[in-house]
Amino acid sequence: MFNKLILVVLFSIFVIPVSAQDESGYPGAVRKTDLPLTGDMQFNKQQVLKKSFRDFEVEGWLSSDSNWYIKGTVTHQRLRCATYSLGVQLGKGNPACLNVEWLTNVQYGTQKKHCNSAPLIHVGGGEMPELRNLLSEATCVRIVTRCSGTCGETE
């Protein structure tokens, strides 16, 4: 009985999509990935600070002049169409991005319509004025994939 309970708990944590869980701060989110930020070398204090992030499916950067950029692959698992967006949220925590204090709200920079189980590359970005004051202390970025339409419903 105890083993079955553990399996049910593990299944609900790792298999049930984020959108099915109560994520009031992330409406429509189907995926969240926390990544460490790495800073470029700054040779003088007047130079714009730029920090980047990267994993297998997404990469990008944020700079202290308020600009940010993201490029990532988003996979749609359904035949019917849905619209996906990629966004970023800036945070401060330990190097493994655990116990992160999120410093900004999510800002979305891409939006594409997906159909027929197609993976698409999203490229975009935007301007986030908070980066001017917060980027130097930031250590993590949360990549949020948001979906609207036929995201996970049965077809």
mmCIF file of the C-alpha atoms, coordinates in Angstrom:
data_MODEL
# 
_entry.id   MODEL 
# 
loop_
_atom_site.group_PDB 
_atom_site.id 
_atom_site.type_symbol 
_atom_site.label_atom_id 
_atom_site.label_alt_id 
_atom_site.label_comp_id 
_atom_site.label_asym_id 
_atom_site.label_entity_id 
_atom_site.label_seq_id 
_atom_site.pdbx_PDB_ins_code 
_atom_site.Cartn_x 
_atom_site.Cartn_y 
_atom_site.Cartn_z 
_atom_site.occupancy 
_atom_site.B_iso_or_equiv 
_atom_site.pdbx_formal_charge 
_atom_site.auth_seq_id 
_atom_site.auth_comp_id 
_atom_site.auth_asym_id 
_atom_site.auth_atom_id 
_atom_site.pdbx_PDB_model_num 
ATOM 1   C CA . MET A 1 1   ? 0.000  0.000  0.000   1.00 0.00 ? 1   MET A CA 1 
ATOM 2   C CA . PHE A 1 2   ? 2.783  2.431  0.936   1.00 0.00 ? 2   PHE A CA 1 
ATOM 3   C CA . ASN A 1 3   ? 4.636  1.714  -2.351  1.00 0.00 ? 3   ASN A CA 1 
ATOM 4   C CA . LYS A 1 4   ? 1.491  2.497  -4.349  1.00 0.00 ? 4   LYS A CA 1 
ATOM 5   C CA . LEU A 1 5   ? 1.109  5.786  -2.510  1.00 0.00 ? 5   LEU A CA 1 
ATOM 6   C CA . ILE A 1 6   ? 4.683  6.756  -3.303  1.00 0.00 ? 6   ILE A CA 1 
ATOM 7   C CA . LEU A 1 7   ? 4.170  5.916  -6.984  1.00 0.00 ? 7   LEU A CA 1 
ATOM 8   C CA . VAL A 1 8   ? 1.000  8.023  -7.140  1.00 0.00 ? 8   VAL A CA 1 
ATOM 9   C CA . VAL A 1 9   ? 2.765  10.992 -5.540  1.00 0.00 ? 9   VAL A CA 1 
ATOM 10  C CA . LEU A 1 10  ? 5.781  10.701 -7.858  1.00 0.00 ? 10  LEU A CA 1 
ATOM 11  C CA . PHE A 1 11  ? 3.505  10.360 -10.878 1.00 0.00 ? 11  PHE A CA 1 
ATOM 12  C CA . SER A 1 12  ? 1.566  13.486 -9.940  1.00 0.00 ? 12  SER A CA 1 
ATOM 13  C CA . ILE A 1 13  ? 4.742  15.506 -9.416  1.00 0.00 ? 13  ILE A CA 1 
ATOM 14  C CA . PHE A 1 14  ? 6.669  14.494 -12.531 1.00 0.00 ? 14  PHE A CA 1 
ATOM 15  C CA . VAL A 1 15  ? 4.072  13.462 -15.109 1.00 0.00 ? 15  VAL A CA 1 
ATOM 16  C CA . ILE A 1 16  ? 1.081  15.763 -14.667 1.00 0.00 ? 16  ILE A CA 1 
ATOM 17  C CA . PRO A 1 17  ? 1.732  18.884 -16.763 1.00 0.00 ? 17  PRO A CA 1 
ATOM 18  C CA . VAL A 1 18  ? 2.272  22.212 -15.047 1.00 0.00 ? 18  VAL A CA 1 
ATOM 19  C CA . SER A 1 19  ? -0.981 23.596 -16.469 1.00 0.00 ? 19  SER A CA 1 
ATOM 20  C CA . ALA A 1 20  ? -2.939 20.957 -14.521 1.00 0.00 ? 20  ALA A CA 1 
ATOM 21  C CA . GLN A 1 21  ? -1.383 22.083 -11.238 1.00 0.00 ? 21  GLN A CA 1 
ATOM 22  C CA . ASP A 1 22  ? -2.320 25.268 -9.406  1.00 0.00 ? 22  ASP A CA 1 
ATOM 23  C CA . GLU A 1 23  ? 0.168  27.769 -10.804 1.00 0.00 ? 23  GLU A CA 1 
ATOM 24  C CA . SER A 1 24  ? -1.666 31.053 -10.303 1.00 0.00 ? 24  SER A CA 1 
ATOM 25  C CA . GLY A 1 25  ? 1.503  33.055 -10.966 1.00 0.00 ? 25  GLY A CA 1 
ATOM 26  C CA . TYR A 1 26  ? 1.955  31.373 -14.352 1.00 0.00 ? 26  TYR A CA 1 
ATOM 27  C CA . PRO A 1 27  ? -1.410 31.244 -16.166 1.00 0.00 ? 27  PRO A CA 1 
ATOM 28  C CA . GLY A 1 28  ? -1.284 28.937 -19.184 1.00 0.00 ? 28  GLY A CA 1 
ATOM 29  C CA . ALA A 1 29  ? 2.209  27.664 -18.359 1.00 0.00 ? 29  ALA A CA 1 
ATOM 30  C CA . VAL A 1 30  ? 2.955  24.177 -19.664 1.00 0.00 ? 30  VAL A CA 1 
ATOM 31  C CA . ARG A 1 31  ? 6.656  24.182 -18.802 1.00 0.00 ? 31  ARG A CA 1 
ATOM 32  C CA . LYS A 1 32  ? 9.068  26.046 -16.534 1.00 0.00 ? 32  LYS A CA 1 
ATOM 33  C CA . THR A 1 33  ? 12.830 25.637 -16.660 1.00 0.00 ? 33  THR A CA 1 
ATOM 34  C CA . ASP A 1 34  ? 15.226 27.341 -14.253 1.00 0.00 ? 34  ASP A CA 1 
ATOM 35  C CA . LEU A 1 35  ? 18.704 27.997 -15.646 1.00 0.00 ? 35  LEU A CA 1 
ATOM 36  C CA . PRO A 1 36  ? 21.828 29.599 -14.170 1.00 0.00 ? 36  PRO A CA 1 
ATOM 37  C CA . LEU A 1 37  ? 23.035 32.872 -15.651 1.00 0.00 ? 37  LEU A CA 1 
ATOM 38  C CA . THR A 1 38  ? 26.649 33.231 -16.726 1.00 0.00 ? 38  THR A CA 1 
ATOM 39  C CA . GLY A 1 39  ? 28.163 36.691 -17.064 1.00 0.00 ? 39  GLY A CA 1 
ATOM 40  C CA . ASP A 1 40  ? 30.370 37.965 -19.845 1.00 0.00 ? 40  ASP A CA 1 
ATOM 41  C CA . MET A 1 41  ? 33.654 39.589 -18.870 1.00 0.00 ? 41  MET A CA 1 
ATOM 42  C CA . GLN A 1 42  ? 33.308 43.282 -18.090 1.00 0.00 ? 42  GLN A CA 1 
ATOM 43  C CA . PHE A 1 43  ? 36.544 45.165 -18.666 1.00 0.00 ? 43  PHE A CA 1 
ATOM 44  C CA . ASN A 1 44  ? 35.258 48.467 -17.327 1.00 0.00 ? 44  ASN A CA 1 
ATOM 45  C CA . LYS A 1 45  ? 32.286 49.461 -15.199 1.00 0.00 ? 45  LYS A CA 1 
ATOM 46  C CA . GLN A 1 46  ? 30.857 51.681 -17.978 1.00 0.00 ? 46  GLN A CA 1 
ATOM 47  C CA . GLN A 1 47  ? 30.425 48.653 -20.256 1.00 0.00 ? 47  GLN A CA 1 
ATOM 48  C CA . VAL A 1 48  ? 26.972 47.090 -20.530 1.00 0.00 ? 48  VAL A CA 1 
ATOM 49  C CA . LEU A 1 49  ? 26.667 43.958 -18.350 1.00 0.00 ? 49  LEU A CA 1 
ATOM 50  C CA . LYS A 1 50  ? 25.427 40.943 -20.290 1.00 0.00 ? 50  LYS A CA 1 
ATOM 51  C CA . LYS A 1 51  ? 24.453 37.564 -18.812 1.00 0.00 ? 51  LYS A CA 1 
ATOM 52  C CA . SER A 1 52  ? 23.508 34.511 -20.837 1.00 0.00 ? 52  SER A CA 1 
ATOM 53  C CA . PHE A 1 53  ? 21.705 31.193 -20.345 1.00 0.00 ? 53  PHE A CA 1 
ATOM 54  C CA . ARG A 1 54  ? 21.660 27.952 -22.309 1.00 0.00 ? 54  ARG A CA 1 
ATOM 55  C CA . ASP A 1 55  ? 20.440 24.365 -22.249 1.00 0.00 ? 55  ASP A CA 1 
ATOM 56  C CA . PHE A 1 56  ? 19.575 21.797 -24.923 1.00 0.00 ? 56  PHE A CA 1 
ATOM 57  C CA . GLU A 1 57  ? 16.400 23.509 -26.149 1.00 0.00 ? 57  GLU A CA 1 
ATOM 58  C CA . VAL A 1 58  ? 16.805 27.185 -25.304 1.00 0.00 ? 58  VAL A CA 1 
ATOM 59  C CA . GLU A 1 59  ? 19.435 29.908 -25.203 1.00 0.00 ? 59  GLU A CA 1 
ATOM 60  C CA . GLY A 1 60  ? 19.500 33.644 -24.756 1.00 0.00 ? 60  GLY A CA 1 
ATOM 61  C CA . TRP A 1 61  ? 20.863 36.644 -22.911 1.00 0.00 ? 61  TRP A CA 1 
ATOM 62  C CA . LEU A 1 62  ? 19.867 39.620 -20.787 1.00 0.00 ? 62  LEU A CA 1 
ATOM 63  C CA . SER A 1 63  ? 21.725 42.928 -20.654 1.00 0.00 ? 63  SER A CA 1 
ATOM 64  C CA . SER A 1 64  ? 21.841 45.860 -18.269 1.00 0.00 ? 64  SER A CA 1 
ATOM 65  C CA . ASP A 1 65  ? 20.705 48.202 -21.060 1.00 0.00 ? 65  ASP A CA 1 
ATOM 66  C CA . SER A 1 66  ? 17.229 46.597 -20.551 1.00 0.00 ? 66  SER A CA 1 
ATOM 67  C CA . ASN A 1 67  ? 17.249 44.287 -23.589 1.00 0.00 ? 67  ASN A CA 1 
ATOM 68  C CA . TRP A 1 68  ? 16.832 40.523 -23.629 1.00 0.00 ? 68  TRP A CA 1 
ATOM 69  C CA . TYR A 1 69  ? 16.790 37.783 -26.276 1.00 0.00 ? 69  TYR A CA 1 
ATOM 70  C CA . ILE A 1 70  ? 15.590 34.179 -26.395 1.00 0.00 ? 70  ILE A CA 1 
ATOM 71  C CA . LYS A 1 71  ? 15.751 31.378 -28.955 1.00 0.00 ? 71  LYS A CA 1 
ATOM 72  C CA . GLY A 1 72  ? 14.217 27.994 -28.236 1.00 0.00 ? 72  GLY A CA 1 
ATOM 73  C CA . THR A 1 73  ? 12.477 24.959 -29.646 1.00 0.00 ? 73  THR A CA 1 
ATOM 74  C CA . VAL A 1 74  ? 8.903  24.370 -28.531 1.00 0.00 ? 74  VAL A CA 1 
ATOM 75  C CA . THR A 1 75  ? 7.195  21.055 -29.304 1.00 0.00 ? 75  THR A CA 1 
ATOM 76  C CA . HIS A 1 76  ? 3.434  20.755 -29.730 1.00 0.00 ? 76  HIS A CA 1 
ATOM 77  C CA . GLN A 1 77  ? 2.082  17.257 -29.020 1.00 0.00 ? 77  GLN A CA 1 
ATOM 78  C CA . ARG A 1 78  ? -1.383 17.560 -30.581 1.00 0.00 ? 78  ARG A CA 1 
ATOM 79  C CA . LEU A 1 79  ? -2.885 17.575 -34.078 1.00 0.00 ? 79  LEU A CA 1 
ATOM 80  C CA . ARG A 1 80  ? -5.177 20.536 -33.447 1.00 0.00 ? 80  ARG A CA 1 
ATOM 81  C CA . CYS A 1 81  ? -3.549 23.947 -33.218 1.00 0.00 ? 81  CYS A CA 1 
ATOM 82  C CA . ALA A 1 82  ? -2.385 25.868 -30.157 1.00 0.00 ? 82  ALA A CA 1 
ATOM 83  C CA . THR A 1 83  ? -0.446 29.088 -29.619 1.00 0.00 ? 83  THR A CA 1 
ATOM 84  C CA . TYR A 1 84  ? 2.783  29.022 -27.614 1.00 0.00 ? 84  TYR A CA 1 
ATOM 85  C CA . SER A 1 85  ? 4.915  31.804 -26.137 1.00 0.00 ? 85  SER A CA 1 
ATOM 86  C CA . LEU A 1 86  ? 8.342  31.796 -24.497 1.00 0.00 ? 86  LEU A CA 1 
ATOM 87  C CA . GLY A 1 87  ? 9.077  34.150 -21.625 1.00 0.00 ? 87  GLY A CA 1 
ATOM 88  C CA . VAL A 1 88  ? 11.755 34.957 -19.066 1.00 0.00 ? 88  VAL A CA 1 
ATOM 89  C CA . GLN A 1 89  ? 11.734 35.775 -15.357 1.00 0.00 ? 89  GLN A CA 1 
ATOM 90  C CA . LEU A 1 90  ? 14.795 37.016 -13.476 1.00 0.00 ? 90  LEU A CA 1 
ATOM 91  C CA . GLY A 1 91  ? 15.784 35.582 -10.099 1.00 0.00 ? 91  GLY A CA 1 
ATOM 92  C CA . LYS A 1 92  ? 18.428 35.430 -7.404  1.00 0.00 ? 92  LYS A CA 1 
ATOM 93  C CA . GLY A 1 93  ? 19.415 32.184 -5.691  1.00 0.00 ? 93  GLY A CA 1 
ATOM 94  C CA . ASN A 1 94  ? 22.175 29.654 -5.297  1.00 0.00 ? 94  ASN A CA 1 
ATOM 95  C CA . PRO A 1 95  ? 24.212 28.568 -8.372  1.00 0.00 ? 95  PRO A CA 1 
ATOM 96  C CA . ALA A 1 96  ? 21.995 25.500 -8.949  1.00 0.00 ? 96  ALA A CA 1 
ATOM 97  C CA . CYS A 1 97  ? 18.916 27.796 -9.066  1.00 0.00 ? 97  CYS A CA 1 
ATOM 98  C CA . LEU A 1 98  ? 17.364 26.309 -5.937  1.00 0.00 ? 98  LEU A CA 1 
ATOM 99  C CA . ASN A 1 99  ? 15.549 28.479 -3.386  1.00 0.00 ? 99  ASN A CA 1 
ATOM 100 C CA . VAL A 1 100 ? 15.285 31.299 -5.892  1.00 0.00 ? 100 VAL A CA 1 
ATOM 101 C CA . GLU A 1 101 ? 13.773 34.664 -5.053  1.00 0.00 ? 101 GLU A CA 1 
ATOM 102 C CA . TRP A 1 102 ? 12.072 35.837 -8.243  1.00 0.00 ? 102 TRP A CA 1 
ATOM 103 C CA . LEU A 1 103 ? 12.816 39.512 -8.847  1.00 0.00 ? 103 LEU A CA 1 
ATOM 104 C CA . THR A 1 104 ? 10.577 40.194 -11.858 1.00 0.00 ? 104 THR A CA 1 
ATOM 105 C CA . ASN A 1 105 ? 7.354  38.990 -13.400 1.00 0.00 ? 105 ASN A CA 1 
ATOM 106 C CA . VAL A 1 106 ? 7.469  36.804 -16.503 1.00 0.00 ? 106 VAL A CA 1 
ATOM 107 C CA . GLN A 1 107 ? 7.858  38.756 -19.727 1.00 0.00 ? 107 GLN A CA 1 
ATOM 108 C CA . TYR A 1 108 ? 6.971  36.940 -22.949 1.00 0.00 ? 108 TYR A CA 1 
ATOM 109 C CA . GLY A 1 109 ? 8.905  37.638 -26.135 1.00 0.00 ? 109 GLY A CA 1 
ATOM 110 C CA . THR A 1 110 ? 7.665  35.114 -28.695 1.00 0.00 ? 110 THR A CA 1 
ATOM 111 C CA . GLN A 1 111 ? 4.329  33.838 -29.930 1.00 0.00 ? 111 GLN A CA 1 
ATOM 112 C CA . LYS A 1 112 ? 3.721  31.166 -32.582 1.00 0.00 ? 112 LYS A CA 1 
ATOM 113 C CA . LYS A 1 113 ? 0.826  28.986 -33.652 1.00 0.00 ? 113 LYS A CA 1 
ATOM 114 C CA . HIS A 1 114 ? 1.675  25.250 -33.706 1.00 0.00 ? 114 HIS A CA 1 
ATOM 115 C CA . CYS A 1 115 ? -0.313 22.544 -35.508 1.00 0.00 ? 115 CYS A CA 1 
ATOM 116 C CA . ASN A 1 116 ? 0.054  18.841 -36.359 1.00 0.00 ? 116 ASN A CA 1 
ATOM 117 C CA . SER A 1 117 ? 2.512  17.849 -33.604 1.00 0.00 ? 117 SER A CA 1 
ATOM 118 C CA . ALA A 1 118 ? 5.118  20.260 -34.952 1.00 0.00 ? 118 ALA A CA 1 
ATOM 119 C CA . PRO A 1 119 ? 8.212  21.494 -33.122 1.00 0.00 ? 119 PRO A CA 1 
ATOM 120 C CA . LEU A 1 120 ? 8.944  25.127 -34.007 1.00 0.00 ? 120 LEU A CA 1 
ATOM 121 C CA . ILE A 1 121 ? 11.835 27.449 -33.228 1.00 0.00 ? 121 ILE A CA 1 
ATOM 122 C CA . HIS A 1 122 ? 10.822 30.573 -31.330 1.00 0.00 ? 122 HIS A CA 1 
ATOM 123 C CA . VAL A 1 123 ? 13.032 33.662 -31.588 1.00 0.00 ? 123 VAL A CA 1 
ATOM 124 C CA . GLY A 1 124 ? 12.259 36.903 -29.828 1.00 0.00 ? 124 GLY A CA 1 
ATOM 125 C CA . GLY A 1 125 ? 12.945 39.173 -26.934 1.00 0.00 ? 125 GLY A CA 1 
ATOM 126 C CA . GLY A 1 126 ? 12.045 42.527 -25.590 1.00 0.00 ? 126 GLY A CA 1 
ATOM 127 C CA . GLU A 1 127 ? 12.858 45.331 -23.241 1.00 0.00 ? 127 GLU A CA 1 
ATOM 128 C CA . MET A 1 128 ? 12.713 44.914 -19.462 1.00 0.00 ? 128 MET A CA 1 
ATOM 129 C CA . PRO A 1 129 ? 13.609 48.165 -17.628 1.00 0.00 ? 129 PRO A CA 1 
ATOM 130 C CA . GLU A 1 130 ? 14.163 46.240 -14.356 1.00 0.00 ? 130 GLU A CA 1 
ATOM 131 C CA . LEU A 1 131 ? 17.346 44.752 -15.839 1.00 0.00 ? 131 LEU A CA 1 
ATOM 132 C CA . ARG A 1 132 ? 19.169 48.059 -15.337 1.00 0.00 ? 132 ARG A CA 1 
ATOM 133 C CA . ASN A 1 133 ? 19.029 47.677 -11.543 1.00 0.00 ? 133 ASN A CA 1 
ATOM 134 C CA . LEU A 1 134 ? 18.616 43.928 -10.999 1.00 0.00 ? 134 LEU A CA 1 
ATOM 135 C CA . LEU A 1 135 ? 20.846 42.130 -13.506 1.00 0.00 ? 135 LEU A CA 1 
ATOM 136 C CA . SER A 1 136 ? 24.058 42.483 -11.494 1.00 0.00 ? 136 SER A CA 1 
ATOM 137 C CA . GLU A 1 137 ? 22.594 40.549 -8.534  1.00 0.00 ? 137 GLU A CA 1 
ATOM 138 C CA . ALA A 1 138 ? 20.619 38.014 -10.651 1.00 0.00 ? 138 ALA A CA 1 
ATOM 139 C CA . THR A 1 139 ? 21.919 34.441 -10.805 1.00 0.00 ? 139 THR A CA 1 
ATOM 140 C CA . CYS A 1 140 ? 19.027 32.569 -12.452 1.00 0.00 ? 140 CYS A CA 1 
ATOM 141 C CA . VAL A 1 141 ? 16.458 32.876 -15.187 1.00 0.00 ? 141 VAL A CA 1 
ATOM 142 C CA . ARG A 1 142 ? 13.177 30.985 -15.416 1.00 0.00 ? 142 ARG A CA 1 
ATOM 143 C CA . ILE A 1 143 ? 12.074 30.113 -18.944 1.00 0.00 ? 143 ILE A CA 1 
ATOM 144 C CA . VAL A 1 144 ? 8.292  29.785 -19.091 1.00 0.00 ? 144 VAL A CA 1 
ATOM 145 C CA . THR A 1 145 ? 6.484  28.153 -22.000 1.00 0.00 ? 145 THR A CA 1 
ATOM 146 C CA . ARG A 1 146 ? 2.872  29.301 -22.133 1.00 0.00 ? 146 ARG A CA 1 
ATOM 147 C CA . CYS A 1 147 ? 0.119  27.748 -24.225 1.00 0.00 ? 147 CYS A CA 1 
ATOM 148 C CA . SER A 1 148 ? -3.403 28.714 -25.246 1.00 0.00 ? 148 SER A CA 1 
ATOM 149 C CA . GLY A 1 149 ? -5.775 26.662 -27.361 1.00 0.00 ? 149 GLY A CA 1 
ATOM 150 C CA . THR A 1 150 ? -5.533 22.866 -27.644 1.00 0.00 ? 150 THR A CA 1 
ATOM 151 C CA . CYS A 1 151 ? -2.559 22.438 -25.309 1.00 0.00 ? 151 CYS A CA 1 
ATOM 152 C CA . GLY A 1 152 ? -3.203 19.241 -23.426 1.00 0.00 ? 152 GLY A CA 1 
ATOM 153 C CA . GLU A 1 153 ? -6.847 18.396 -23.812 1.00 0.00 ? 153 GLU A CA 1 
ATOM 154 C CA . THR A 1 154 ? -7.915 15.108 -25.333 1.00 0.00 ? 154 THR A CA 1 
ATOM 155 C CA . GLU A 1 155 ? -8.662 15.412 -29.025 1.00 0.00 ? 155 GLU A CA 1 
# 
